[in-house]
Amino acid sequence: MKLRIGTRKSTLALWQAHKVAEELSSHNVESELVEIESFGDKVQDIPLDKLGDKGVFTKALDEALLNGDIDLAVHSLKDVPTVLPEGLKLMAVLERGNPMDVLVQPVQPQKTEKKIIATGSIRRKAFWLNRFPNDEVVGLRGNVPTRLRKVDSNEWHGAVFASAGLERIGYDDRISEVLEWMIPAPSQGIVGIVCKEGSEFESVLEKIDHRETHLCGAIERAFLNELEAGCSSPVGAHAEVKKNLLCFKGAVLSLDGRERLDIERSVSLGDAHAELGREWALILKQEGAEKLLEHPENE
């Protein structure tokens, strides 16, 4: 019997699904890909933050899982809501790729009076305006190749991409600058695998689960969940293991980037657990994070 792997149809999504298939194959498990189009892929003319946060890229795959049309679904974990539909479970994650955001500039840079930056992410927009308040930020949608073509055909200074996405499908030569100052989206760079609760395939998926990445992603997702913020909210969170320490950075911004709250913490790896993300979010809530997220600019 072959495991049916549900995936979106984009080049990056298919890379991720093939990577999961390779990991399963290393444990002598056969699989096949089932391509499914998501709502977020169908609707390209509306900004992501206007589509809502209820799984615009994941809902179709969730339904296929619950209907028994596929055995597991592969996602960019940053697209997966922190609360899954009843009956589904985040079973495993692959080792994290590069979590950072990067700037991609046109092949032939344009000299313009005002610096224009493109992104479809309100988190990236908020971070950029926090650092460069006089720049203009415009919207950008589409899969990676489509967005790169738009960068090259518009008079922009550049656009912000996830480094992992570019690296995974061979566009890492387009990276102009790594934005070390921009805190990534929770779970950025992580491939997540969702299946039905109680699935007979849980023991197989446990074998390919990268525990360190799973812990870091769980902390970041708990941080986001406690803030009651969706995956398109102006929230950054990044946990990483450095030797025997779990190090965390988190931030909440107003959409215009003018206001910002940050938190940094380190704990021994032996004491690290998912609920730390919730505890650290509570600290920011006490400092007014909810007010930032409820700001009219964020509506």
Secondary structure in CASP SS format (residue, H / E / C, confidence):
PFRMAT SS
TARGET T0000
AUTHOR 0000-0000-0000
METHOD secondary structure of the structure
MODEL  1
M C 1.00
K C 1.00
L E 1.00
R E 1.00
I E 1.00
G E 1.00
T E 1.00
R C 1.00
K C 1.00
S C 1.00
T H 1.00
L H 1.00
A H 1.00
L H 1.00
W H 1.00
Q H 1.00
A H 1.00
H H 1.00
K H 1.00
V H 1.00
A H 1.00
E H 1.00
E H 1.00
L H 1.00
S H 1.00
S C 1.00
H C 1.00
N C 1.00
V C 1.00
E C 1.00
S E 1.00
E E 1.00
L E 1.00
V E 1.00
E E 1.00
I C 1.00
E C 1.00
S C 1.00
F H 1.00
G H 1.00
D H 1.00
K H 1.00
V C 1.00
Q C 1.00
D C 1.00
I C 1.00
P C 1.00
L H 1.00
D H 1.00
K H 1.00
L H 1.00
G C 1.00
D C 1.00
K C 1.00
G C 1.00
V C 1.00
F C 1.00
T C 1.00
K H 1.00
A H 1.00
L H 1.00
D H 1.00
E H 1.00
A H 1.00
L H 1.00
L H 1.00
N C 1.00
G C 1.00
D C 1.00
I C 1.00
D C 1.00
L E 1.00
A E 1.00
V E 1.00
H E 1.00
S E 1.00
L H 1.00
K H 1.00
D H 1.00
V C 1.00
P C 1.00
T C 1.00
V C 1.00
L C 1.00
P C 1.00
E C 1.00
G C 1.00
L E 1.00
K E 1.00
L E 1.00
M E 1.00
A E 1.00
V E 1.00
L C 1.00
E C 1.00
R C 1.00
G C 1.00
N C 1.00
P C 1.00
M C 1.00
D E 1.00
V E 1.00
L E 1.00
V E 1.00
Q C 1.00
P C 1.00
V C 1.00
Q C 1.00
P C 1.00
Q C 1.00
K C 1.00
T C 1.00
E C 1.00
K C 1.00
K C 1.00
I E 1.00
I E 1.00
A E 1.00
T C 1.00
G C 1.00
S C 1.00
I H 1.00
R H 1.00
R H 1.00
K H 1.00
A H 1.00
F H 1.00
W H 1.00
L H 1.00
N H 1.00
R H 1.00
F C 1.00
P C 1.00
N C 1.00
D C 1.00
E E 1.00
V E 1.00
V E 1.00
G C 1.00
L C 1.00
R C 1.00
G C 1.00
N C 1.00
V H 1.00
P H 1.00
T H 1.00
R H 1.00
L H 1.00
R H 1.00
K H 1.00
V H 1.00
D H 1.00
S H 1.00
N C 1.00
E C 1.00
W C 1.00
H C 1.00
G E 1.00
A E 1.00
V E 1.00
F E 1.00
A E 1.00
S H 1.00
A H 1.00
G H 1.00
L H 1.00
E H 1.00
R H 1.00
I C 1.00
G C 1.00
Y C 1.00
D H 1.00
D H 1.00
R H 1.00
I C 1.00
S C 1.00
E E 1.00
V E 1.00
L C 1.00
E C 1.00
W C 1.00
M C 1.00
I C 1.00
P C 1.00
A C 1.00
P C 1.00
S C 1.00
Q C 1.00
G C 1.00
I C 1.00
V E 1.00
G E 1.00
I E 1.00
V E 1.00
C E 1.00
K E 1.00
E C 1.00
G C 1.00
S C 1.00
E C 1.00
F C 1.00
E H 1.00
S H 1.00
V H 1.00
L H 1.00
E H 1.00
K H 1.00
I H 1.00
D C 1.00
H C 1.00
R H 1.00
E H 1.00
T H 1.00
H H 1.00
L H 1.00
C H 1.00
G H 1.00
A H 1.00
I H 1.00
E H 1.00
R H 1.00
A H 1.00
F H 1.00
L H 1.00
N H 1.00
E H 1.00
L C 1.00
E C 1.00
A C 1.00
G C 1.00
C C 1.00
S C 1.00
S C 1.00
P C 1.00
V E 1.00
G E 1.00
A E 1.00
H E 1.00
A E 1.00
E E 1.00
V E 1.00
K E 1.00
K C 1.00
N C 1.00
L E 1.00
L E 1.00
C E 1.00
F E 1.00
K E 1.00
G E 1.00
A E 1.00
V E 1.00
L E 1.00
S C 1.00
L C 1.00
D C 1.00
G C 1.00
R C 1.00
E C 1.00
R E 1.00
L E 1.00
D E 1.00
I E 1.00
E E 1.00
R E 1.00
S E 1.00
V E 1.00
S E 1.00
L H 1.00
G H 1.00
D H 1.00
A C 1.00
H C 1.00
A C 1.00
E H 1.00
L H 1.00
G H 1.00
R H 1.00
E H 1.00
W H 1.00
A H 1.00
L H 1.00
I H 1.00
L H 1.00
K H 1.00
Q H 1.00
E C 1.00
G C 1.00
A H 1.00
E H 1.00
K H 1.00
L H 1.00
L H 1.00
E C 1.00
H C 1.00
P H 1.00
E H 1.00
N H 1.00
E C 1.00
END
